[in-house]
């Protein structure tokens, strides 16, 4: 322990030498990371990649809404109260679902989604019946910082007729 403390700078930061020693003393990073159970025991889920390797992949984005909402990316809609964040989210969810991508909404606000969704179908639905659109909504808050709750949420999503391509949390403050 004393040797580790000697590697710290006076301002409390860690030296690169200490980080290298720590990396040599740990097993290699896992190939996969499970968001529910976390990394395998005694293994790190943090794996840095060189920028050249990332550039070489030349990944093309997959769009849920062209040039607006990219798949497999964490998005945040932020703004002051009353700036129509939930309204925009509702519109995006319906567009994505109408395109055939299953959607799950964790709606912490509870009431109101029924009216918004009905209005959306009336204006934008083009005669599509809501029962044919893959949107499932949870109308209550959950403690998303509790691993047991996350496991239960994942199990509930696995019971859906199709895996969600988009999971939305509205509002983040109610779930955090």
ABEGO torsion letter per residue (X at the ends): XAAAAAABBAAGBBBAAAAAAAAAABBBBBABBBAAAEBBBGBBABBBBBAAAAAAAGBBBBBABBGABBBGBBBBBBEBBGAGAAAAAAAAAAAAAAAGBBBBBBBAAGBGAAAAAAAAAAAAAGGBBAAABBBBBBBBBBBAABAAAAAAAAAAAAABABBBABBBBOBAAAAX
